[in-house]
């Protein structure tokens, strides 16, 4: 009950990999657009793959733990 790593890492990665918030990969005419607040189906797919990959790296490969007591 004390491992908060999944919640904290998931929250941070969700904000970082939200398409169009900080960056969009692929962009609407360029490979990368920054802070355009728009999205497309392809960018949602790419960002979800990035989110899953980094989540798996942090939780499974590196085995990060954040304890609450």
PyMOL Python script that loads the backbone (N, CA, C, O; Angstrom):
from pymol import cmd

cmd.read_pdbstr("""\
ATOM      1  N   UNK A   1       0.818  -1.195   0.000  1.00  0.00           N
ATOM      2  CA  UNK A   1       0.000   0.000   0.000  1.00  0.00           C
ATOM      3  C   UNK A   1       0.858   1.254   0.000  1.00  0.00           C
ATOM      4  O   UNK A   1       0.333   2.360  -0.131  1.00  0.00           O
ATOM      5  N   UNK A   2       2.155   1.105   0.143  1.00  0.00           N
ATOM      6  CA  UNK A   2       2.991   2.272   0.257  1.00  0.00           C
ATOM      7  C   UNK A   2       3.785   2.634  -0.970  1.00  0.00           C
ATOM      8  O   UNK A   2       4.625   3.531  -0.898  1.00  0.00           O
ATOM      9  N   UNK A   3       3.559   1.969  -2.118  1.00  0.00           N
ATOM     10  CA  UNK A   3       4.354   2.255  -3.306  1.00  0.00           C
ATOM     11  C   UNK A   3       3.590   3.209  -4.222  1.00  0.00           C
ATOM     12  O   UNK A   3       2.607   2.819  -4.852  1.00  0.00           O
ATOM     13  N   UNK A   4       4.044   4.455  -4.291  1.00  0.00           N
ATOM     14  CA  UNK A   4       3.409   5.501  -5.086  1.00  0.00           C
ATOM     15  C   UNK A   4       4.133   5.773  -6.391  1.00  0.00           C
ATOM     16  O   UNK A   4       3.824   6.755  -7.067  1.00  0.00           O
ATOM     17  N   UNK A   5       5.081   4.941  -6.764  1.00  0.00           N
ATOM     18  CA  UNK A   5       5.881   5.195  -7.962  1.00  0.00           C
ATOM     19  C   UNK A   5       5.023   5.186  -9.220  1.00  0.00           C
ATOM     20  O   UNK A   5       5.192   6.051 -10.080  1.00  0.00           O
ATOM     21  N   UNK A   6       4.119   4.245  -9.349  1.00  0.00           N
ATOM     22  CA  UNK A   6       3.274   4.176 -10.541  1.00  0.00           C
ATOM     23  C   UNK A   6       2.399   5.402 -10.718  1.00  0.00           C
ATOM     24  O   UNK A   6       2.216   5.886 -11.835  1.00  0.00           O
ATOM     25  N   UNK A   7       1.865   5.900  -9.626  1.00  0.00           N
ATOM     26  CA  UNK A   7       0.986   7.071  -9.680  1.00  0.00           C
ATOM     27  C   UNK A   7       1.776   8.330 -10.027  1.00  0.00           C
ATOM     28  O   UNK A   7       1.379   9.092 -10.909  1.00  0.00           O
ATOM     29  N   UNK A   8       2.879   8.546  -9.344  1.00  0.00           N
ATOM     30  CA  UNK A   8       3.672   9.768  -9.555  1.00  0.00           C
ATOM     31  C   UNK A   8       4.307   9.775 -10.939  1.00  0.00           C
ATOM     32  O   UNK A   8       4.233  10.778 -11.649  1.00  0.00           O
ATOM     33  N   UNK A   9       4.927   8.669 -11.327  1.00  0.00           N
ATOM     34  CA  UNK A   9       5.566   8.603 -12.638  1.00  0.00           C
ATOM     35  C   UNK A   9       4.518   8.684 -13.741  1.00  0.00           C
ATOM     36  O   UNK A   9       4.742   9.349 -14.753  1.00  0.00           O
ATOM     37  N   UNK A  10       3.386   8.024 -13.566  1.00  0.00           N
ATOM     38  CA  UNK A  10       2.307   8.101 -14.551  1.00  0.00           C
ATOM     39  C   UNK A  10       1.777   9.509 -14.722  1.00  0.00           C
ATOM     40  O   UNK A  10       1.512   9.937 -15.845  1.00  0.00           O
ATOM     41  N   UNK A  11       1.620  10.238 -13.627  1.00  0.00           N
ATOM     42  CA  UNK A  11       1.142  11.613 -13.695  1.00  0.00           C
ATOM     43  C   UNK A  11       2.126  12.519 -14.430  1.00  0.00           C
ATOM     44  O   UNK A  11       1.728  13.308 -15.287  1.00  0.00           O
ATOM     45  N   UNK A  12       3.393  12.407 -14.098  1.00  0.00           N
ATOM     46  CA  UNK A  12       4.408  13.239 -14.741  1.00  0.00           C
ATOM     47  C   UNK A  12       4.519  12.915 -16.234  1.00  0.00           C
ATOM     48  O   UNK A  12       4.589  13.819 -17.067  1.00  0.00           O
ATOM     49  N   UNK A  13       4.536  11.633 -16.561  1.00  0.00           N
ATOM     50  CA  UNK A  13       4.631  11.258 -17.966  1.00  0.00           C
ATOM     51  C   UNK A  13       3.380  11.643 -18.745  1.00  0.00           C
ATOM     52  O   UNK A  13       3.473  11.985 -19.924  1.00  0.00           O
ATOM     53  N   UNK A  14       2.213  11.592 -18.109  1.00  0.00           N
ATOM     54  CA  UNK A  14       0.982  12.010 -18.787  1.00  0.00           C
ATOM     55  C   UNK A  14       1.040  13.481 -19.170  1.00  0.00           C
ATOM     56  O   UNK A  14       0.638  13.851 -20.273  1.00  0.00           O
ATOM     57  N   UNK A  15       1.535  14.316 -18.274  1.00  0.00           N
ATOM     58  CA  UNK A  15       1.648  15.743 -18.576  1.00  0.00           C
ATOM     59  C   UNK A  15       2.700  15.983 -19.647  1.00  0.00           C
ATOM     60  O   UNK A  15       2.479  16.772 -20.566  1.00  0.00           O
ATOM     61  N   UNK A  16       3.842  15.314 -19.540  1.00  0.00           N
ATOM     62  CA  UNK A  16       4.923  15.520 -20.502  1.00  0.00           C
ATOM     63  C   UNK A  16       4.537  15.016 -21.882  1.00  0.00           C
ATOM     64  O   UNK A  16       4.853  15.661 -22.881  1.00  0.00           O
ATOM     65  N   UNK A  17       3.857  13.871 -21.960  1.00  0.00           N
ATOM     66  CA  UNK A  17       3.544  13.269 -23.250  1.00  0.00           C
ATOM     67  C   UNK A  17       2.128  13.557 -23.740  1.00  0.00           C
ATOM     68  O   UNK A  17       1.650  12.857 -24.632  1.00  0.00           O
ATOM     69  N   UNK A  18       1.446  14.548 -23.198  1.00  0.00           N
ATOM     70  CA  UNK A  18       0.156  14.942 -23.745  1.00  0.00           C
ATOM     71  C   UNK A  18       0.399  15.636 -25.079  1.00  0.00           C
ATOM     72  O   UNK A  18       1.101  16.646 -25.124  1.00  0.00           O
ATOM     73  N   UNK A  19      -0.170  15.112 -26.176  1.00  0.00           N
ATOM     74  CA  UNK A  19       0.127  15.681 -27.491  1.00  0.00           C
ATOM     75  C   UNK A  19      -0.340  17.127 -27.600  1.00  0.00           C
ATOM     76  O   UNK A  19      -1.501  17.431 -27.323  1.00  0.00           O
ATOM     77  N   UNK A  20       0.545  18.002 -27.994  1.00  0.00           N
ATOM     78  CA  UNK A  20       0.217  19.401 -28.196  1.00  0.00           C
ATOM     79  C   UNK A  20       0.447  20.282 -26.990  1.00  0.00           C
ATOM     80  O   UNK A  20       0.467  21.505 -27.135  1.00  0.00           O
ATOM     81  N   UNK A  21       0.620  19.722 -25.808  1.00  0.00           N
ATOM     82  CA  UNK A  21       0.816  20.551 -24.622  1.00  0.00           C
ATOM     83  C   UNK A  21       2.223  21.124 -24.588  1.00  0.00           C
ATOM     84  O   UNK A  21       2.387  22.344 -24.596  1.00  0.00           O
ATOM     85  N   UNK A  22       3.230  20.284 -24.550  1.00  0.00           N
ATOM     86  CA  UNK A  22       4.619  20.746 -24.605  1.00  0.00           C
ATOM     87  C   UNK A  22       5.188  20.596 -26.004  1.00  0.00           C
ATOM     88  O   UNK A  22       5.863  21.494 -26.507  1.00  0.00           O
ATOM     89  N   UNK A  23       4.914  19.465 -26.627  1.00  0.00           N
ATOM     90  CA  UNK A  23       5.364  19.217 -27.994  1.00  0.00           C
ATOM     91  C   UNK A  23       4.407  18.234 -28.652  1.00  0.00           C
ATOM     92  O   UNK A  23       3.667  17.515 -27.981  1.00  0.00           O
ATOM     93  N   UNK A  24       4.440  18.221 -29.980  1.00  0.00           N
ATOM     94  CA  UNK A  24       3.635  17.279 -30.737  1.00  0.00           C
ATOM     95  C   UNK A  24       4.535  16.593 -31.746  1.00  0.00           C
ATOM     96  O   UNK A  24       5.231  17.247 -32.522  1.00  0.00           O
ATOM     97  N   UNK A  25       4.515  15.273 -31.729  1.00  0.00           N
ATOM     98  CA  UNK A  25       5.377  14.478 -32.585  1.00  0.00           C
ATOM     99  C   UNK A  25       4.523  13.479 -33.326  1.00  0.00           C
ATOM    100  O   UNK A  25       4.002  12.603 -32.636  1.00  0.00           O
ATOM    101  N   UNK A  26       4.307  13.477 -34.582  1.00  0.00           N
ATOM    102  CA  UNK A  26       4.701  14.431 -35.619  1.00  0.00           C
ATOM    103  C   UNK A  26       3.785  15.648 -35.615  1.00  0.00           C
ATOM    104  O   UNK A  26       2.610  15.559 -35.259  1.00  0.00           O
ATOM    105  N   UNK A  27       4.330  16.762 -36.008  1.00  0.00           N
ATOM    106  CA  UNK A  27       3.584  18.013 -36.029  1.00  0.00           C
ATOM    107  C   UNK A  27       2.715  18.145 -37.266  1.00  0.00           C
ATOM    108  O   UNK A  27       2.606  17.218 -38.068  1.00  0.00           O
ATOM    109  N   UNK A  28       2.100  19.310 -37.411  1.00  0.00           N
ATOM    110  CA  UNK A  28       1.209  19.575 -38.531  1.00  0.00           C
ATOM    111  C   UNK A  28       1.944  20.185 -39.714  1.00  0.00           C
ATOM    112  O   UNK A  28       1.405  21.126 -40.297  1.00  0.00           O
ATOM    113  N   UNK A  29       3.064  19.759 -40.098  1.00  0.00           N
ATOM    114  CA  UNK A  29       3.820  20.324 -41.204  1.00  0.00           C
ATOM    115  C   UNK A  29       5.309  20.252 -40.942  1.00  0.00           C
ATOM    116  O   UNK A  29       6.124  20.398 -41.853  1.00  0.00           O
ATOM    117  N   UNK A  30       5.647  20.030 -39.708  1.00  0.00           N
ATOM    118  CA  UNK A  30       7.034  19.834 -39.300  1.00  0.00           C
ATOM    119  C   UNK A  30       7.111  18.539 -38.510  1.00  0.00           C
ATOM    120  O   UNK A  30       6.094  18.050 -38.017  1.00  0.00           O
ATOM    121  N   UNK A  31       8.298  17.985 -38.387  1.00  0.00           N
ATOM    122  CA  UNK A  31       8.392  16.750 -37.599  1.00  0.00           C
ATOM    123  C   UNK A  31       8.014  16.943 -36.127  1.00  0.00           C
ATOM    124  O   UNK A  31       7.438  16.046 -35.512  1.00  0.00           O
ATOM    125  N   UNK A  32       8.337  18.112 -35.561  1.00  0.00           N
ATOM    126  CA  UNK A  32       8.018  18.393 -34.158  1.00  0.00           C
ATOM    127  C   UNK A  32       7.469  19.812 -34.069  1.00  0.00           C
ATOM    128  O   UNK A  32       8.094  20.751 -34.563  1.00  0.00           O
ATOM    129  N   UNK A  33       6.310  19.975 -33.445  1.00  0.00           N
ATOM    130  CA  UNK A  33       5.742  21.285 -33.139  1.00  0.00           C
ATOM    131  C   UNK A  33       5.760  21.468 -31.626  1.00  0.00           C
ATOM    132  O   UNK A  33       5.552  20.513 -30.878  1.00  0.00           O
ATOM    133  N   UNK A  34       6.009  22.694 -31.179  1.00  0.00           N
ATOM    134  CA  UNK A  34       6.065  22.978 -29.754  1.00  0.00           C
ATOM    135  C   UNK A  34       4.910  23.881 -29.360  1.00  0.00           C
ATOM    136  O   UNK A  34       4.670  24.902 -30.005  1.00  0.00           O
ATOM    137  N   UNK A  35       4.191  23.514 -28.304  1.00  0.00           N
ATOM    138  CA  UNK A  35       3.125  24.304 -27.666  1.00  0.00           C
ATOM    139  C   UNK A  35       2.090  24.793 -28.665  1.00  0.00           C
ATOM    140  O   UNK A  35       1.780  25.984 -28.687  1.00  0.00           O
ATOM    141  N   UNK A  36       1.545  23.904 -29.493  1.00  0.00           N
ATOM    142  CA  UNK A  36       0.546  24.344 -30.463  1.00  0.00           C
ATOM    143  C   UNK A  36      -0.879  24.023 -30.025  1.00  0.00           C
ATOM    144  O   UNK A  36      -1.821  24.487 -30.666  1.00  0.00           O
ATOM    145  N   UNK A  37      -1.074  23.251 -28.962  1.00  0.00           N
ATOM    146  CA  UNK A  37      -2.374  22.895 -28.381  1.00  0.00           C
ATOM    147  C   UNK A  37      -3.311  22.262 -29.409  1.00  0.00           C
ATOM    148  O   UNK A  37      -4.527  22.428 -29.316  1.00  0.00           O
ATOM    149  N   UNK A  38      -2.765  21.544 -30.385  1.00  0.00           N
ATOM    150  CA  UNK A  38      -3.548  20.794 -31.351  1.00  0.00           C
ATOM    151  C   UNK A  38      -3.039  19.367 -31.362  1.00  0.00           C
ATOM    152  O   UNK A  38      -1.947  19.084 -30.870  1.00  0.00           O
ATOM    153  N   UNK A  39      -3.835  18.467 -31.926  1.00  0.00           N
ATOM    154  CA  UNK A  39      -3.417  17.073 -31.964  1.00  0.00           C
ATOM    155  C   UNK A  39      -3.993  16.392 -33.189  1.00  0.00           C
ATOM    156  O   UNK A  39      -4.864  16.942 -33.863  1.00  0.00           O
ATOM    157  N   UNK A  40      -3.517  15.219 -33.470  1.00  0.00           N
ATOM    158  CA  UNK A  40      -4.030  14.399 -34.566  1.00  0.00           C
ATOM    159  C   UNK A  40      -4.003  12.943 -34.109  1.00  0.00           C
ATOM    160  O   UNK A  40      -3.445  12.617 -33.061  1.00  0.00           O
ATOM    161  N   UNK A  41      -4.607  12.083 -34.905  1.00  0.00           N
ATOM    162  CA  UNK A  41      -4.640  10.671 -34.553  1.00  0.00           C
ATOM    163  C   UNK A  41      -3.267  10.035 -34.520  1.00  0.00           C
ATOM    164  O   UNK A  41      -2.973   9.208 -33.657  1.00  0.00           O
ATOM    165  N   UNK A  42      -2.423  10.428 -35.471  1.00  0.00           N
ATOM    166  CA  UNK A  42      -1.068   9.879 -35.520  1.00  0.00           C
ATOM    167  C   UNK A  42      -0.268  10.328 -34.304  1.00  0.00           C
ATOM    168  O   UNK A  42       0.464   9.527 -33.721  1.00  0.00           O
ATOM    169  N   UNK A  43      -0.392  11.589 -33.912  1.00  0.00           N
ATOM    170  CA  UNK A  43       0.365  12.065 -32.750  1.00  0.00           C
ATOM    171  C   UNK A  43      -0.142  11.433 -31.454  1.00  0.00           C
ATOM    172  O   UNK A  43       0.649  11.199 -30.541  1.00  0.00           O
ATOM    173  N   UNK A  44      -1.430  11.156 -31.355  1.00  0.00           N
ATOM    174  CA  UNK A  44      -1.960  10.459 -30.176  1.00  0.00           C
ATOM    175  C   UNK A  44      -1.355   9.066 -30.094  1.00  0.00           C
ATOM    176  O   UNK A  44      -0.963   8.619 -29.016  1.00  0.00           O
ATOM    177  N   UNK A  45      -1.277   8.376 -31.232  1.00  0.00           N
ATOM    178  CA  UNK A  45      -0.691   7.036 -31.252  1.00  0.00           C
ATOM    179  C   UNK A  45       0.786   7.065 -30.875  1.00  0.00           C
ATOM    180  O   UNK A  45       1.234   6.242 -30.076  1.00  0.00           O
ATOM    181  N   UNK A  46       1.550   8.004 -31.440  1.00  0.00           N
ATOM    182  CA  UNK A  46       2.986   8.098 -31.144  1.00  0.00           C
ATOM    183  C   UNK A  46       3.208   8.433 -29.678  1.00  0.00           C
ATOM    184  O   UNK A  46       4.067   7.832 -29.032  1.00  0.00           O
ATOM    185  N   UNK A  47       2.446   9.383 -29.140  1.00  0.00           N
ATOM    186  CA  UNK A  47       2.612   9.778 -27.743  1.00  0.00           C
ATOM    187  C   UNK A  47       2.194   8.656 -26.789  1.00  0.00           C
ATOM    188  O   UNK A  47       2.785   8.513 -25.719  1.00  0.00           O
ATOM    189  N   UNK A  48       1.183   7.858 -27.159  1.00  0.00           N
ATOM    190  CA  UNK A  48       0.799   6.740 -26.293  1.00  0.00           C
ATOM    191  C   UNK A  48       1.881   5.660 -26.296  1.00  0.00           C
ATOM    192  O   UNK A  48       2.128   5.036 -25.264  1.00  0.00           O
ATOM    193  N   UNK A  49       2.531   5.429 -27.441  1.00  0.00           N
ATOM    194  CA  UNK A  49       3.655   4.492 -27.470  1.00  0.00           C
ATOM    195  C   UNK A  49       4.815   4.993 -26.615  1.00  0.00           C
ATOM    196  O   UNK A  49       5.440   4.214 -25.896  1.00  0.00           O
ATOM    197  N   UNK A  50       5.105   6.290 -26.692  1.00  0.00           N
ATOM    198  CA  UNK A  50       6.164   6.869 -25.860  1.00  0.00           C
ATOM    199  C   UNK A  50       5.821   6.745 -24.377  1.00  0.00           C
ATOM    200  O   UNK A  50       6.680   6.400 -23.565  1.00  0.00           O
ATOM    201  N   UNK A  51       4.564   7.028 -24.024  1.00  0.00           N
ATOM    202  CA  UNK A  51       4.130   6.926 -22.627  1.00  0.00           C
ATOM    203  C   UNK A  51       4.296   5.491 -22.120  1.00  0.00           C
ATOM    204  O   UNK A  51       4.848   5.274 -21.041  1.00  0.00           O
ATOM    205  N   UNK A  52       3.819   4.509 -22.897  1.00  0.00           N
ATOM    206  CA  UNK A  52       3.923   3.117 -22.491  1.00  0.00           C
ATOM    207  C   UNK A  52       5.385   2.691 -22.366  1.00  0.00           C
ATOM    208  O   UNK A  52       5.750   1.997 -21.418  1.00  0.00           O
ATOM    209  N   UNK A  53       6.214   3.100 -23.312  1.00  0.00           N
ATOM    210  CA  UNK A  53       7.621   2.725 -23.270  1.00  0.00           C
ATOM    211  C   UNK A  53       8.339   3.267 -22.057  1.00  0.00           C
ATOM    212  O   UNK A  53       9.052   2.530 -21.376  1.00  0.00           O
ATOM    213  N   UNK A  54       8.159   4.556 -21.775  1.00  0.00           N
ATOM    214  CA  UNK A  54       8.824   5.151 -20.619  1.00  0.00           C
ATOM    215  C   UNK A  54       8.254   4.626 -19.305  1.00  0.00           C
ATOM    216  O   UNK A  54       8.989   4.470 -18.331  1.00  0.00           O
ATOM    217  N   UNK A  55       6.949   4.350 -19.270  1.00  0.00           N
ATOM    218  CA  UNK A  55       6.355   3.785 -18.061  1.00  0.00           C
ATOM    219  C   UNK A  55       6.935   2.398 -17.787  1.00  0.00           C
ATOM    220  O   UNK A  55       7.233   2.060 -16.641  1.00  0.00           O
ATOM    221  N   UNK A  56       7.094   1.602 -18.838  1.00  0.00           N
ATOM    222  CA  UNK A  56       7.675   0.273 -18.672  1.00  0.00           C
ATOM    223  C   UNK A  56       9.140   0.361 -18.252  1.00  0.00           C
ATOM    224  O   UNK A  56       9.598  -0.430 -17.427  1.00  0.00           O
ATOM    225  N   UNK A  57       9.869   1.309 -18.809  1.00  0.00           N
ATOM    226  CA  UNK A  57      11.276   1.470 -18.431  1.00  0.00           C
ATOM    227  C   UNK A  57      11.398   1.830 -16.964  1.00  0.00           C
ATOM    228  O   UNK A  57      12.197   1.229 -16.246  1.00  0.00           O
ATOM    229  N   UNK A  58      10.620   2.802 -16.505  1.00  0.00           N
ATOM    230  CA  UNK A  58      10.743   3.263 -15.125  1.00  0.00           C
ATOM    231  C   UNK A  58      10.231   2.232 -14.116  1.00  0.00           C
ATOM    232  O   UNK A  58      10.850   2.047 -13.069  1.00  0.00           O
ATOM    233  N   UNK A  59       9.124   1.564 -14.406  1.00  0.00           N
ATOM    234  CA  UNK A  59       8.530   0.676 -13.410  1.00  0.00           C
ATOM    235  C   UNK A  59       9.054  -0.751 -13.470  1.00  0.00           C
ATOM    236  O   UNK A  59       9.150  -1.414 -12.437  1.00  0.00           O
ATOM    237  N   UNK A  60       9.393  -1.234 -14.661  1.00  0.00           N
ATOM    238  CA  UNK A  60       9.817  -2.630 -14.774  1.00  0.00           C
ATOM    239  C   UNK A  60      11.331  -2.747 -14.874  1.00  0.00           C
ATOM    240  O   UNK A  60      11.944  -3.496 -14.113  1.00  0.00           O
ATOM    241  N   UNK A  61      11.938  -2.020 -15.797  1.00  0.00           N
ATOM    242  CA  UNK A  61      13.383  -2.174 -16.019  1.00  0.00           C
ATOM    243  C   UNK A  61      14.217  -1.559 -14.895  1.00  0.00           C
ATOM    244  O   UNK A  61      15.144  -2.195 -14.393  1.00  0.00           O
ATOM    245  N   UNK A  62      13.895  -0.336 -14.502  1.00  0.00           N
ATOM    246  CA  UNK A  62      14.654   0.342 -13.467  1.00  0.00           C
ATOM    247  C   UNK A  62      14.141  -0.006 -12.070  1.00  0.00           C
ATOM    248  O   UNK A  62      14.890   0.085 -11.098  1.00  0.00           O
ATOM    249  N   UNK A  63      12.865  -0.403 -11.962  1.00  0.00           N
ATOM    250  CA  UNK A  63      12.228  -0.811 -10.707  1.00  0.00           C
ATOM    251  C   UNK A  63      12.238   0.328  -9.669  1.00  0.00           C
ATOM    252  O   UNK A  63      12.754   0.183  -8.561  1.00  0.00           O
ATOM    253  N   UNK A  64      11.652   1.457 -10.070  1.00  0.00           N
ATOM    254  CA  UNK A  64      11.571   2.630  -9.203  1.00  0.00           C
ATOM    255  C   UNK A  64      10.479   2.407  -8.147  1.00  0.00           C
ATOM    256  O   UNK A  64       9.396   1.912  -8.459  1.00  0.00           O
ATOM    257  N   UNK A  65      10.776   2.776  -6.900  1.00  0.00           N
ATOM    258  CA  UNK A  65       9.808   2.694  -5.811  1.00  0.00           C
ATOM    259  C   UNK A  65       9.796   4.023  -5.060  1.00  0.00           C
ATOM    260  O   UNK A  65      10.847   4.597  -4.778  1.00  0.00           O
ATOM    261  N   UNK A  66       8.598   4.503  -4.741  1.00  0.00           N
ATOM    262  CA  UNK A  66       8.434   5.709  -3.920  1.00  0.00           C
ATOM    263  C   UNK A  66       7.557   5.300  -2.741  1.00  0.00           C
ATOM    264  O   UNK A  66       6.369   5.026  -2.912  1.00  0.00           O
ATOM    265  N   UNK A  67       8.127   5.259  -1.574  1.00  0.00           N
ATOM    266  CA  UNK A  67       7.417   4.791  -0.382  1.00  0.00           C
ATOM    267  C   UNK A  67       6.688   5.902   0.342  1.00  0.00           C
ATOM    268  O   UNK A  67       7.080   7.068   0.279  1.00  0.00           O
ATOM    269  N   UNK A  68       5.611   5.525   1.038  1.00  0.00           N
ATOM    270  CA  UNK A  68       4.861   6.516   1.810  1.00  0.00           C
ATOM    271  C   UNK A  68       4.938   6.255   3.298  1.00  0.00           C
ATOM    272  O   UNK A  68       4.119   6.768   4.059  1.00  0.00           O
ATOM    273  N   UNK A  69       5.880   5.489   3.712  1.00  0.00           N
ATOM    274  CA  UNK A  69       5.991   5.326   5.146  1.00  0.00           C
ATOM    275  C   UNK A  69       6.511   4.050   5.634  1.00  0.00           C
ATOM    276  O   UNK A  69       6.628   3.853   6.844  1.00  0.00           O
TER     277      UNK A  69
END
""", "prot")
cmd.dss("prot")
cmd.show_as("cartoon", "prot")
cmd.util.cbc("prot")
cmd.orient("prot")
